[in-house]
């Protein structure tokens, strides 16, 4: 991954509203997964940008195939608070009086765009932790409780890999996407948690947990077939429509050695304990076991 910053005297950016005339434009750049991202902003907003723009990649870098431009600007209003605007390629994404909210949206848009456009890996909406050198994957959309559950598993001794994306290479291995873990303390705010240390090794998936939060739910895990496990990841894949064949082939490789489970869940800390207890008393899945399930239940 490469990252650089450049300051120019230009007074135009990628989208209206433009940075005020006379204000220097700061451009943050970052490249990973064959995608280069550039964000134009001003000096006083630069501190709000995610650093780095894209979490460190453990995949071998290739040449940049696509470039994406964003802008993060501020408009001062005479009769109200300033507005902070996020734009992508000249199209406004969000305008808010909350600078931190706008910065979080910018970060999410950057990561989603990279996930959607890269040809180097398959991105799946999922939390990921490492356990004994293997990956535990928790697929699910944003705001499904992945971050709190990942945090609970890390507190119980797991290694943090991601709270948003499982990055799967062509061999089916799971790579980290270690952005700062986000925990929501309220409806409008995120608490950003830096867990320290960056995993460097991709892992084989050993467990896939398809969990749904429900207050007061009873933990009743049911084992999934290999086909159901694959479909769980497929349903949360970012670029499945653009790269359907590659996505399915990659997910087959990723889920071949994995056991899949489904359950409703309640409290994250209690669920983390229940997951670990289940793993400890259930024999690990093997490549041979997965290859033995062929045909009718696979898509």
C-alpha positions in Angstrom: 0.0 0.0 0.0 1.2 3.5 -0.7 0.0 6.8 0.7 1.0 10.4 0.1 -0.2 13.9 0.7 0.1 16.9 -1.6 -0.8 20.6 -1.1 -1.6 22.8 -4.0 -2.8 26.3 -4.5 -5.8 25.3 -6.5 -9.2 26.5 -5.4 -11.3 23.8 -7.0 -12.0 20.3 -5.8 -14.0 17.4 -7.1 -17.4 18.7 -6.3 -19.3 21.7 -5.1 -19.2 23.3 -2.7 -15.6 24.1 -3.5 -13.0 24.9 -0.9 -13.0 28.6 -0.4 -10.7 30.7 -2.6 -7.4 31.4 -0.9 -7.6 28.2 1.1 -4.9 25.6 0.2 -6.2 22.2 -1.0 -4.7 19.2 0.7 -4.9 15.9 -1.3 -4.6 12.7 0.6 -3.8 9.6 -1.6 -3.8 5.9 -0.9 -3.4 2.8 -3.1 -4.4 -0.7 -2.3 -6.0 -3.7 -4.0 -5.3 -2.1 -7.4 -7.4 1.0 -6.5 -6.0 4.5 -5.9 -8.1 6.8 -3.8 -7.6 10.6 -3.6 -9.4 12.9 -1.2 -9.3 16.7 -1.7 -10.0 18.7 1.5 -8.7 21.7 3.4 -6.1 22.1 6.1 -8.7 22.4 8.9 -10.6 19.3 7.8 -7.5 17.1 7.2 -7.4 15.8 10.7 -10.9 14.3 10.3 -9.7 12.0 7.5 -9.3 8.3 8.2 -5.6 7.4 8.5 -4.8 5.5 6.4 -7.6 6.0 3.9 -7.6 2.2 3.3 -6.5 -0.2 6.0 -3.1 -1.9 5.4 -3.3 -4.8 2.9 -1.5 -8.1 3.4 -1.9 -8.9 -0.3 0.9 -8.4 -2.8 0.4 -5.1 -4.5 -0.3 -4.9 -8.3 -0.4 -1.9 -10.6 -3.3 0.5 -10.1 -6.2 -0.3 -12.4 -8.6 2.4 -11.3 -8.6 5.8 -9.6 -11.4 7.3 -7.5 -11.8 10.9 -6.4 -13.5 12.1 -3.3 -13.9 15.6 -1.7 -14.5 16.5 1.9 -15.5 20.2 2.2 -16.9 22.7 4.6 -19.5 25.5 3.9 -19.9 28.2 6.5 -23.5 29.4 6.9 -24.3 32.9 8.1 -27.5 31.8 10.0 -26.5 28.3 11.2 -23.7 25.8 11.8 -21.2 25.0 9.1 -22.1 22.1 6.7 -19.6 19.3 6.0 -20.0 17.7 2.6 -18.8 14.4 1.2 -18.7 14.0 -2.6 -17.6 11.1 -4.9 -16.5 12.0 -8.4 -18.4 15.3 -8.2 -21.6 13.8 -6.9 -22.7 14.8 -3.4 -23.0 11.8 -1.0 -23.8 13.6 2.3 -24.1 17.0 3.8 -24.2 17.3 7.6 -23.5 19.7 10.4 -21.6 16.9 12.1 -18.0 16.8 10.9 -17.3 13.4 12.6 -20.4 11.8 11.0 -19.4 13.2 7.6 -15.9 11.7 8.0 -17.3 8.3 9.0 -19.4 8.3 5.9 -16.4 9.3 3.8 -14.4 6.4 5.2 -17.3 3.9 4.6 -17.7 5.1 1.0 -14.0 4.8 0.3 -13.9 1.2 1.7 -17.1 0.2 -0.1 -15.8 1.6 -3.4 -12.6 -0.4 -3.1 -14.5 -3.5 -2.2 -16.8 -3.1 -5.2 -14.1 -2.3 -7.8 -11.1 -4.5 -6.9 -10.3 -7.5 -9.0 -7.6 -8.8 -6.6 -10.0 -10.2 -4.0 -13.6 -11.0 -3.0 -14.9 -8.7 -0.3 -17.6 -10.0 2.0 -19.4 -7.9 4.6 -18.2 -9.8 7.7 -16.5 -9.6 11.0 -13.3 -11.7 11.2 -11.1 -12.9 14.1 -8.3 -15.3 14.2 -8.3 -18.3 16.6 -5.4 -20.7 16.8 -4.2 -19.8 13.3 -7.6 -20.1 11.6 -10.3 -17.6 10.8 -13.8 -17.3 12.3 -16.0 -15.4 10.0 -19.3 -13.6 11.0 -21.0 -12.4 7.8 -23.7 -9.7 8.0 -24.6 -6.3 6.7 -23.7 -3.0 8.4 -25.4 -2.4 11.8 -26.0 -6.1 12.3 -23.9 -6.2 15.4 -20.7 -7.5 13.9 -18.5 -5.0 15.7 -19.7 -5.7 19.2 -19.4 -9.4 18.7 -15.9 -9.1 17.2 -14.9 -6.9 20.1 -16.2 -9.5 22.6 -14.3 -12.3 20.8 -11.1 -10.2 20.9 -11.7 -9.5 24.6 -11.9 -13.3 25.0 -8.5 -13.8 23.3 -9.1 -13.8 19.6 -7.0 -11.8 17.1 -8.7 -8.9 15.4 -8.8 -9.0 11.6 -11.9 -6.9 10.7 -15.3 -5.7 11.8 -16.5 -4.9 8.3 -15.0 -7.0 5.5 -13.5 -10.4 5.1 -11.0 -10.1 2.2 -10.7 -13.4 0.4 -7.9 -14.1 -2.1 -8.0 -16.3 -5.1 -6.9 -19.3 -3.0 -9.7 -18.8 -0.6 -7.6 -17.4 2.3 -8.9 -14.7 4.6 -6.9 -11.5 4.8 -7.3 -8.8 7.4 -9.0 -5.5 6.8 -8.0 -3.9 10.1 -9.7 -0.6 10.2 -10.3 0.8 13.7 -13.1 -1.2 15.2 -16.3 0.9 15.7 -18.6 0.4 18.7 -21.8 2.4 18.8 -22.5 3.9 22.2 -25.6 5.6 21.0 -27.8 6.1 17.9 -25.6 8.9 16.4 -22.1 8.2 17.6 -19.4 5.6 17.1 -16.7 4.8 19.7 -13.6 4.1 17.7 -11.4 1.4 19.3 -7.8 0.8 18.2 -6.9 -2.8 19.2 -3.2 -2.5 18.4 -1.1 -4.9 16.4 -1.7 -5.8 12.8 -2.1 -9.4 11.7 0.2 -10.2 8.8 -0.8 -13.7 7.8 -3.9 -14.7 5.8 -5.9 -17.5 7.4 -7.9 -20.5 6.3 -11.5 -20.2 7.3 -12.5 -22.8 9.9 -15.9 -21.4 11.1 -18.7 -19.3 9.6 -21.4 -18.1 12.0 -24.6 -16.8 10.4 -26.1 -15.0 13.5 -29.1 -12.7 13.9 -29.5 -10.5 16.9 -32.7 -10.7 18.9 -33.1 -9.3 22.4 -33.6 -12.2 24.8 -32.9 -14.8 22.1 -32.0 -18.4 23.1 -28.7 -19.7 21.7 -29.6 -22.7 19.6 -26.8 -23.3 17.0 -27.7 -25.5 14.0 -25.0 -26.7 11.7 -25.2 -25.6 8.1 -24.5 -27.7 5.0 -21.5 -26.7 2.9 -23.9 -25.2 0.4 -25.7 -23.2 3.0 -22.4 -21.9 4.4 -21.4 -20.8 0.9 -24.7 -19.1 0.3 -24.3 -17.2 3.6 -21.1 -15.6 2.4 -22.5 -15.1 -1.1 -25.5 -13.2 0.2 -23.0 -10.7 1.8 -20.6 -10.4 -1.0 -20.0 -6.9 -2.3 -19.3 -7.4 -6.0 -21.3 -10.6 -6.8 -23.2 -9.1 -9.6 -20.1 -7.8 -11.4 -17.9 -10.8 -10.7 -20.4 -13.7 -10.1 -18.3 -16.6 -11.4 -15.1 -15.5 -9.7 -17.0 -14.8 -6.5 -18.7 -18.2 -6.4 -15.4 -20.0 -7.2 -13.5 -18.1 -4.5 -16.2 -18.7 -1.9 -16.2 -22.4 -2.7 -12.5 -22.5 -1.9 -12.9 -20.4 1.3 -15.8 -22.4 2.7 -14.4 -25.9 1.8 -12.6 -26.4 5.1 -15.1 -24.5 7.2 -18.0 -25.5 9.5 -21.1 -23.2 9.2 -23.5 -22.5 12.0 -26.8 -20.5 12.3 -28.5 -19.2 15.4 -30.3 -16.3 16.9 -28.1 -14.5 19.5 -28.6 -12.0 22.3 -25.8 -10.3 24.3 -22.5 -10.1 22.5 -20.3 -11.0 25.4 -22.4 -14.1 26.2 -22.5 -15.1 22.6 -18.7 -14.9 22.3 -18.5 -17.4 25.2 -21.1 -19.7 23.6 -19.2 -19.6 20.2 -15.9 -20.5 21.9 -17.6 -23.3 23.9 -19.1 -24.7 20.6 -15.8 -24.6 18.8 -14.0 -26.3 21.7 -16.4 -29.2 21.8 -16.9 -29.6 18.1 -14.2 -31.3 15.9 -12.7 -29.0 13.4 -13.9 -29.2 9.8 -11.4 -30.6 7.2 -10.9 -30.3 3.5 -11.9 -33.9 3.0 -15.2 -33.4 4.9 -16.1 -30.4 2.8 -15.3 -32.1 -0.5 -17.5 -35.0 0.6 -20.5 -32.8 0.4 -21.0 -32.2 -3.3 -23.8 -31.6 -5.6 -27.4 -31.0 -4.5 -27.0 -28.4 -1.8 -24.4 -26.3 -3.6 -25.4 -23.4 -5.8 
